[in-house]
Amino acid sequence: MEEVKIEQFFIKWQATLPQRIEGYIYDENRKKLPTRFIFTEFKKLIERFLRSELHETEKIILMPGIRGIGKSTLLAQLYAIEKFLKSKDKDLLKVINRLDERLYLDVSQLHAEQISLNDFFSYYEKVKGFYFEKPGKKILLLLDEIHFDERWGLFLKNLFDRTKGHKDILVIATGSSALQINMIADLARRAGTWQVFPMKFSEYLILKYNKLPIRSNLSDYLQEALFNSLDASEVFKKLSKEEDKINRYFVNEVPPEAEDEFFESGGFPSTLNISNKIKRIEKIKSVIDGIIVKDILKLKRFETQTIAKISDLLYLLAQSDVISFTKLQAALKIRRPETLDSLIDVLTLSGIITKVRAYGTTYGPTRKTPKILFISPSLRSAVLNNNYPSGIEGKKLEDYFVLVFQKDIKKGTYTFSESRLSYDVAENGADFVLTLQNKKNIVIEIGFNKEEIEQVQNTMKKIRSPQYGLVIGSKKLELVGNSIVKVPLRYLMLI
């Protein structure tokens, strides 16, 4: 009876799959949806797979990320990859015919039918007439929302072990931001993890307005200039080289409404084709609701009255500058501080918010109070209905900087790979302290129309090994003394 149920599911799945894939890769006008930056990296991965050049730890790729950022669309685009190849992809075009078999599978649908991954793929091997130990052909498995199977980690670990003698299987699996929490230790050594983040402004310009960057490596150049220079003078010198080009680009190429729209709702690809502002915000609100219902409740069990407070908690976090756990607990009428801690933790694990620790150990108990930011400015905007209280609008730039830090700075050069981000908890302290691999510290103050340098100077006096300071959001590029650079916001936006 179990095999009959799996067979019925598979037959129906195969019959409806073309329609499902088309729903992901085309818009309502039958125009192909744009691909995100990470699609290019997967094209390279698939090409090396078809050339049998993958390392062992690349045969299984986990793709965690917050809901609503296009992970399912990405898998569908990979399934229909030929439709997205261009003449410049000549190396992949030469070998794409080596891809003998591919399967796109929504694991949440398996879960709904009470079919395990292990049972499904036992049937799949039988019906396809091969074993994973020696398939004799190149097989691409695309598994969406794999976390719905409670034993997904063990399944992938066993699949890896069964395919050790060859390089004929490539698995790409998506899941919630908390995917790695339930990863068994044995799988962690066998799989690669490619985190998917909300969009940055540069990607938004391409996908929304088809505006390409000034040059392909500009993002890397600006990142190195801002965060990996020897001193403030070098930062200023490097940025000055690009000043005229960047200013012309924003005047001539960037639509005047683009920046406001991006901070309002541009972090999520699902809003790109929605013209109505209110509907864009509602779309992101639905993402947040989905995270609460489908992710948070799976991460930890809460009492019903506690679950009802999650939306209120997000609102309080979104409209606050300095977070006081004591005041949050009182405002939400939560009796036990442990409950509030747990709510903050699951919001972090689900990918909605991120915590930035206080710098150093010299501030007493307050060093344990983190700065809580949203992983995308669009999330804060949606929670607040884009109505920011006085003095709070600048927080969305801090949200954006954290996104840049997690998506680019930590993933960059060796100097950055072990970098840490913290903040000065003292009054009139700087927004961030970026500590690099070499233990040097870059002090950063960020905001709209930032001109004051006092916060940066205050923090630089207290921290160890200050390298230089950045005031991001000033009206013009300017070197202050020999230790601080005022930087217009557009330089950060083009990283």
PLY file of the C-alpha trace (Angstrom):
ply
format ascii 1.0
element vertex 495
property float x
property float y
property float z
element edge 494
property int vertex1
property int vertex2
end_header
0.00 0.00 0.00
2.88 2.39 0.79
4.43 1.91 -2.65
1.05 2.40 -4.32
0.65 5.72 -2.50
4.12 6.87 -3.57
3.45 5.77 -7.16
0.21 7.74 -7.26
1.96 10.80 -5.86
4.81 10.52 -8.37
2.53 10.09 -11.38
0.49 13.13 -10.37
3.62 15.13 -9.56
5.18 14.40 -12.95
1.94 15.32 -14.72
1.60 18.70 -13.02
5.30 19.59 -12.82
5.54 21.46 -16.17
2.71 23.76 -15.13
4.29 24.28 -11.70
7.68 25.13 -13.21
6.13 27.57 -15.69
4.33 29.27 -12.81
7.69 29.97 -11.22
9.72 31.03 -14.24
7.18 33.21 -16.12
5.12 36.21 -15.13
1.47 36.63 -16.11
2.55 37.97 -19.52
4.64 34.86 -20.26
7.82 36.88 -19.79
10.66 35.05 -18.09
11.26 36.24 -14.56
14.75 37.68 -13.98
17.39 35.60 -12.24
19.17 36.68 -9.08
22.95 37.07 -8.80
23.32 33.67 -7.17
21.94 31.98 -10.31
25.26 32.73 -12.02
27.12 30.86 -9.28
24.84 27.86 -9.71
25.45 27.85 -13.47
29.16 27.53 -12.75
28.45 24.75 -10.23
26.32 22.78 -12.71
28.94 23.17 -15.44
31.64 21.75 -13.16
29.23 18.98 -12.13
28.71 18.00 -15.76
32.49 18.01 -16.24
32.91 15.82 -13.11
35.00 18.55 -11.45
33.09 19.00 -8.19
34.75 18.53 -4.83
33.12 16.01 -2.52
31.60 18.73 -0.33
29.98 20.38 -3.38
27.82 17.38 -4.29
25.20 18.50 -1.76
24.41 22.22 -1.55
22.05 23.53 1.13
20.38 26.85 0.38
18.86 28.34 3.55
17.18 31.73 3.59
14.21 33.72 4.79
10.88 33.07 3.06
9.87 35.16 0.07
13.31 35.82 -1.42
12.94 33.54 -4.43
14.48 30.20 -3.40
11.71 28.16 -5.03
11.90 30.32 -8.16
15.66 29.78 -8.26
15.22 26.00 -8.13
12.63 26.13 -10.92
14.99 28.26 -13.02
17.74 25.69 -12.48
15.34 22.91 -13.49
14.58 24.79 -16.73
18.15 26.05 -17.05
18.31 25.83 -20.84
15.70 28.60 -21.08
18.05 30.96 -19.23
21.30 30.25 -21.04
22.74 32.84 -23.40
25.58 32.90 -25.89
27.98 34.02 -23.14
27.28 30.71 -21.37
29.10 28.85 -24.14
31.05 26.63 -21.74
27.88 25.35 -20.09
26.08 25.07 -23.42
28.80 22.67 -24.57
28.07 20.20 -21.77
24.41 20.74 -20.85
23.43 17.71 -22.94
25.34 15.55 -20.43
22.58 16.18 -17.90
20.69 12.90 -18.21
18.07 13.28 -15.51
16.68 16.01 -13.30
14.03 16.07 -10.61
12.37 19.06 -8.92
10.54 18.01 -5.77
8.60 20.06 -3.21
9.25 18.21 0.04
6.36 19.99 1.74
4.06 18.14 -0.70
5.70 14.85 0.25
5.18 15.71 3.91
1.50 16.49 3.28
1.10 13.00 1.83
3.04 11.51 4.77
5.78 10.20 2.48
9.36 10.37 3.71
12.31 11.35 1.54
13.87 7.97 2.16
10.77 6.06 1.01
10.23 8.30 -2.01
13.78 7.89 -3.31
13.75 4.14 -2.72
10.77 4.08 -5.10
12.49 6.59 -7.45
15.55 4.33 -7.81
13.32 1.35 -8.54
11.16 3.06 -11.14
14.15 4.69 -12.85
16.19 1.48 -12.85
19.39 2.62 -11.12
21.05 2.81 -7.72
22.69 5.92 -6.30
25.88 3.90 -5.69
26.41 3.64 -9.46
23.76 5.47 -11.48
25.74 5.54 -14.70
24.31 8.95 -15.62
24.33 12.57 -14.44
21.40 13.30 -12.12
20.38 16.71 -10.73
18.09 16.62 -7.68
16.38 19.90 -6.71
14.65 19.57 -3.34
12.52 22.51 -2.23
11.72 23.11 1.47
13.63 20.03 2.54
13.19 20.88 6.23
9.62 19.56 6.06
11.06 16.05 6.33
12.10 15.62 9.95
14.96 13.28 8.99
16.24 15.27 6.03
19.75 15.52 7.47
20.12 11.76 7.83
18.70 11.24 4.32
21.29 13.56 2.76
24.11 12.12 4.85
23.25 8.60 3.66
22.90 9.82 0.07
26.36 11.36 0.27
27.84 8.13 1.61
26.15 6.09 -1.14
27.61 8.33 -3.88
31.18 8.46 -2.56
32.65 6.52 -5.44
31.52 8.89 -8.21
30.51 12.45 -9.12
27.25 11.74 -10.93
24.77 13.18 -8.39
24.26 16.87 -7.54
21.72 17.81 -4.87
20.56 21.40 -4.34
18.14 21.77 -1.43
16.36 24.85 -0.06
15.04 25.39 3.43
14.22 27.98 6.05
16.89 30.21 7.58
17.05 27.79 10.52
18.02 24.89 8.23
21.48 24.56 9.75
20.12 24.28 13.27
18.86 20.76 12.64
21.81 19.68 10.50
23.42 16.56 11.90
27.16 16.83 12.55
28.05 14.20 9.94
26.22 16.13 7.20
27.88 19.43 8.15
31.21 17.93 7.02
29.71 16.64 3.79
27.60 19.51 2.44
28.13 23.08 1.33
25.87 25.93 2.47
24.96 28.83 0.18
22.92 31.32 2.22
20.36 33.31 0.21
19.72 36.86 1.41
17.23 39.59 0.52
18.28 41.76 -2.41
20.76 44.60 -2.20
20.21 47.86 -4.06
22.58 46.96 -6.92
20.66 43.74 -7.60
17.35 45.58 -7.29
18.42 48.07 -9.97
19.19 45.24 -12.38
16.05 43.21 -11.76
13.62 46.12 -11.49
15.03 48.64 -13.97
17.58 46.64 -15.99
20.28 49.09 -14.87
23.66 47.37 -14.95
26.47 48.54 -12.63
29.13 50.92 -13.87
31.51 47.98 -14.14
31.36 44.35 -13.10
33.84 44.54 -10.23
32.70 47.88 -8.78
31.07 46.22 -5.75
34.30 44.44 -4.83
36.33 47.60 -5.41
34.12 49.71 -3.14
34.10 47.03 -0.47
37.90 46.86 -0.45
38.19 50.66 -0.46
35.81 51.19 2.45
36.73 48.28 4.68
40.20 47.10 3.74
42.32 50.23 3.33
45.37 51.04 5.39
44.06 54.39 6.62
41.50 57.10 5.99
43.64 58.77 3.34
43.70 55.59 1.29
39.93 55.23 1.61
39.46 58.79 0.37
41.92 58.33 -2.49
40.29 55.11 -3.74
36.75 56.46 -3.52
37.75 59.72 -5.21
38.81 57.77 -8.30
35.23 56.61 -8.79
33.46 59.76 -7.59
32.58 61.31 -10.96
31.46 57.98 -12.45
29.24 57.17 -9.47
27.68 60.64 -9.39
26.94 60.48 -13.13
25.46 57.01 -12.73
22.99 58.16 -10.06
22.03 61.27 -12.03
21.68 59.63 -15.45
20.83 55.99 -14.76
19.15 55.55 -11.37
15.44 56.49 -11.42
14.73 59.18 -8.80
12.18 56.98 -7.01
14.41 53.90 -6.92
16.06 54.44 -3.53
12.81 55.11 -1.66
11.10 52.15 -3.33
14.02 49.89 -2.52
14.01 50.65 1.20
10.25 50.37 1.24
9.89 46.96 -0.43
12.82 46.23 -2.73
14.47 43.48 -0.72
12.04 40.84 -1.98
11.87 39.76 -5.64
8.17 38.93 -5.25
7.36 42.68 -5.10
9.20 43.69 -8.28
6.18 43.47 -10.57
3.68 44.96 -8.11
3.04 48.59 -9.04
0.79 49.47 -6.11
2.76 50.59 -3.04
0.21 49.29 -0.52
0.10 45.89 -2.21
3.90 45.66 -2.14
3.91 46.23 1.61
1.06 43.75 2.07
3.07 41.17 0.12
5.97 41.48 2.56
3.58 41.34 5.50
2.32 38.03 4.14
5.93 36.82 4.10
6.25 37.72 7.79
2.96 35.98 8.59
4.17 32.88 6.75
7.39 32.87 8.75
5.45 33.06 12.02
3.02 30.29 11.07
5.32 27.93 9.17
8.78 28.48 10.67
8.64 29.97 14.15
6.03 27.55 15.45
8.21 24.66 14.25
11.31 26.05 15.95
9.83 26.31 19.42
6.53 25.67 21.13
4.90 28.69 22.74
1.64 29.17 24.58
-1.15 30.61 22.44
-1.10 33.97 24.22
2.66 34.21 23.63
2.34 33.53 19.90
-0.18 36.37 19.68
2.51 38.78 20.94
5.01 38.12 18.10
3.53 40.78 15.81
3.51 43.31 18.65
7.12 42.45 19.45
8.15 43.03 15.83
6.39 46.41 15.86
8.14 47.47 19.06
11.51 46.40 17.62
10.83 48.22 14.35
9.92 51.55 15.94
12.64 51.59 18.59
16.14 53.00 18.48
17.64 51.62 21.68
16.20 48.27 22.78
15.53 47.65 26.46
14.53 44.06 27.22
12.98 45.20 30.50
10.73 47.72 28.73
9.85 45.21 26.02
8.85 42.67 28.64
6.65 45.21 30.40
5.05 46.53 27.20
4.20 43.02 26.01
3.08 41.91 29.48
5.36 38.89 29.36
5.92 37.58 32.88
9.13 35.65 32.40
12.25 37.19 30.78
13.13 33.73 29.43
10.02 33.84 27.26
11.06 37.14 25.69
14.57 35.77 25.13
13.07 32.75 23.37
10.92 34.96 21.13
13.95 37.04 20.15
15.93 33.86 19.47
13.34 32.31 17.16
12.89 35.58 15.26
16.66 35.52 14.75
16.73 31.86 13.70
13.86 32.42 11.28
15.89 35.14 9.55
13.69 38.17 10.24
16.03 39.94 12.64
19.71 39.81 13.45
21.57 40.68 16.65
24.69 42.87 16.81
26.64 42.50 20.02
28.03 45.37 22.06
31.72 46.03 21.54
34.30 44.95 24.10
33.99 44.12 27.78
34.33 47.54 29.37
30.70 48.51 29.58
29.56 46.26 32.42
26.21 44.45 32.19
25.02 46.53 29.23
27.49 44.75 26.97
25.05 41.83 26.93
22.31 43.97 25.37
22.42 43.43 21.58
21.40 45.88 18.93
18.50 44.25 17.11
18.13 45.00 13.40
16.07 43.60 10.54
17.80 41.54 7.87
16.25 43.81 5.22
14.99 47.41 5.44
11.86 46.20 3.62
10.87 44.13 6.66
11.05 47.11 9.01
9.13 49.21 6.50
6.37 46.59 6.20
6.00 46.23 9.96
5.64 50.01 10.29
3.48 50.42 7.16
6.30 52.68 6.00
5.37 55.21 8.71
8.54 55.85 10.67
8.46 57.60 14.06
10.69 60.64 14.38
14.37 59.71 14.58
13.84 56.10 13.48
14.03 56.27 9.68
17.82 56.06 9.79
17.52 52.58 11.31
16.73 51.17 7.88
20.24 52.15 6.81
21.61 50.19 9.75
19.46 47.26 8.57
21.00 47.61 5.13
24.54 47.74 6.46
23.99 44.49 8.38
22.73 42.92 5.14
25.89 44.05 3.33
28.01 42.74 6.19
26.43 39.29 6.20
26.06 38.91 2.45
29.35 40.39 1.27
31.87 41.42 3.90
31.84 38.11 5.78
31.89 36.18 2.50
34.74 38.20 1.02
38.51 38.00 1.27
40.46 36.25 4.01
40.77 39.60 5.77
36.99 39.76 6.03
36.11 36.10 6.58
36.71 36.22 10.32
35.47 39.78 10.75
33.00 40.71 13.49
30.42 43.45 13.73
29.58 45.12 17.03
28.32 48.49 18.26
29.22 51.05 20.90
26.55 50.80 23.57
27.64 54.05 25.25
25.61 57.22 24.74
26.83 59.18 21.69
28.77 56.13 20.52
29.05 55.01 16.89
26.58 52.72 15.19
29.09 49.98 14.36
32.59 48.73 14.97
33.90 46.42 12.24
36.71 44.27 13.62
38.83 42.70 10.90
40.92 39.53 10.83
44.02 41.53 11.76
42.20 42.86 14.89
42.08 46.36 13.44
38.82 48.24 14.00
36.88 50.45 11.63
34.34 52.71 13.36
31.18 53.41 11.35
28.35 55.90 11.78
25.53 55.64 9.25
22.37 57.61 8.49
20.59 59.95 6.09
22.44 63.27 5.62
25.02 62.37 8.26
27.47 65.20 8.83
28.45 64.92 12.47
31.60 63.02 13.31
31.37 63.20 17.11
30.06 59.65 17.56
32.92 58.21 15.52
35.49 60.25 17.42
34.03 59.19 20.78
34.20 55.50 19.93
37.66 55.72 18.35
39.00 57.09 21.62
37.82 54.02 23.54
38.39 51.02 21.32
41.58 49.09 20.71
43.52 49.53 17.46
41.22 51.98 15.66
42.20 52.00 11.98
39.93 54.77 10.71
36.37 56.01 10.91
33.58 56.27 8.32
30.58 58.60 8.42
28.28 57.12 5.77
25.43 59.31 4.56
27.16 62.67 4.20
26.40 65.06 1.35
29.83 64.80 -0.22
33.00 62.74 -0.09
35.37 64.40 2.37
38.51 63.55 4.35
38.36 64.84 7.94
41.81 65.19 9.48
43.75 62.00 8.89
41.43 59.48 10.50
37.81 59.91 9.31
36.15 59.89 5.88
32.69 61.28 5.18
31.09 59.06 2.54
27.88 59.68 0.58
25.35 56.88 0.95
25.49 55.96 -2.75
28.91 54.35 -2.30
27.45 51.85 0.17
24.40 51.33 -2.04
26.54 50.16 -4.95
28.37 47.44 -3.01
0 1
1 2
2 3
3 4
4 5
5 6
6 7
7 8
8 9
9 10
10 11
11 12
12 13
13 14
14 15
15 16
16 17
17 18
18 19
19 20
20 21
21 22
22 23
23 24
24 25
25 26
26 27
27 28
28 29
29 30
30 31
31 32
32 33
33 34
34 35
35 36
36 37
37 38
38 39
39 40
40 41
41 42
42 43
43 44
44 45
45 46
46 47
47 48
48 49
49 50
50 51
51 52
52 53
53 54
54 55
55 56
56 57
57 58
58 59
59 60
60 61
61 62
62 63
63 64
64 65
65 66
66 67
67 68
68 69
69 70
70 71
71 72
72 73
73 74
74 75
75 76
76 77
77 78
78 79
79 80
80 81
81 82
82 83
83 84
84 85
85 86
86 87
87 88
88 89
89 90
90 91
91 92
92 93
93 94
94 95
95 96
96 97
97 98
98 99
99 100
100 101
101 102
102 103
103 104
104 105
105 106
106 107
107 108
108 109
109 110
110 111
111 112
112 113
113 114
114 115
115 116
116 117
117 118
118 119
119 120
120 121
121 122
122 123
123 124
124 125
125 126
126 127
127 128
128 129
129 130
130 131
131 132
132 133
133 134
134 135
135 136
136 137
137 138
138 139
139 140
140 141
141 142
142 143
143 144
144 145
145 146
146 147
147 148
148 149
149 150
150 151
151 152
152 153
153 154
154 155
155 156
156 157
157 158
158 159
159 160
160 161
161 162
162 163
163 164
164 165
165 166
166 167
167 168
168 169
169 170
170 171
171 172
172 173
173 174
174 175
175 176
176 177
177 178
178 179
179 180
180 181
181 182
182 183
183 184
184 185
185 186
186 187
187 188
188 189
189 190
190 191
191 192
192 193
193 194
194 195
195 196
196 197
197 198
198 199
199 200
200 201
201 202
202 203
203 204
204 205
205 206
206 207
207 208
208 209
209 210
210 211
211 212
212 213
213 214
214 215
215 216
216 217
217 218
218 219
219 220
220 221
221 222
222 223
223 224
224 225
225 226
226 227
227 228
228 229
229 230
230 231
231 232
232 233
233 234
234 235
235 236
236 237
237 238
238 239
239 240
240 241
241 242
242 243
243 244
244 245
245 246
246 247
247 248
248 249
249 250
250 251
251 252
252 253
253 254
254 255
255 256
256 257
257 258
258 259
259 260
260 261
261 262
262 263
263 264
264 265
265 266
266 267
267 268
268 269
269 270
270 271
271 272
272 273
273 274
274 275
275 276
276 277
277 278
278 279
279 280
280 281
281 282
282 283
283 284
284 285
285 286
286 287
287 288
288 289
289 290
290 291
291 292
292 293
293 294
294 295
295 296
296 297
297 298
298 299
299 300
300 301
301 302
302 303
303 304
304 305
305 306
306 307
307 308
308 309
309 310
310 311
311 312
312 313
313 314
314 315
315 316
316 317
317 318
318 319
319 320
320 321
321 322
322 323
323 324
324 325
325 326
326 327
327 328
328 329
329 330
330 331
331 332
332 333
333 334
334 335
335 336
336 337
337 338
338 339
339 340
340 341
341 342
342 343
343 344
344 345
345 346
346 347
347 348
348 349
349 350
350 351
351 352
352 353
353 354
354 355
355 356
356 357
357 358
358 359
359 360
360 361
361 362
362 363
363 364
364 365
365 366
366 367
367 368
368 369
369 370
370 371
371 372
372 373
373 374
374 375
375 376
376 377
377 378
378 379
379 380
380 381
381 382
382 383
383 384
384 385
385 386
386 387
387 388
388 389
389 390
390 391
391 392
392 393
393 394
394 395
395 396
396 397
397 398
398 399
399 400
400 401
401 402
402 403
403 404
404 405
405 406
406 407
407 408
408 409
409 410
410 411
411 412
412 413
413 414
414 415
415 416
416 417
417 418
418 419
419 420
420 421
421 422
422 423
423 424
424 425
425 426
426 427
427 428
428 429
429 430
430 431
431 432
432 433
433 434
434 435
435 436
436 437
437 438
438 439
439 440
440 441
441 442
442 443
443 444
444 445
445 446
446 447
447 448
448 449
449 450
450 451
451 452
452 453
453 454
454 455
455 456
456 457
457 458
458 459
459 460
460 461
461 462
462 463
463 464
464 465
465 466
466 467
467 468
468 469
469 470
470 471
471 472
472 473
473 474
474 475
475 476
476 477
477 478
478 479
479 480
480 481
481 482
482 483
483 484
484 485
485 486
486 487
487 488
488 489
489 490
490 491
491 492
492 493
493 494
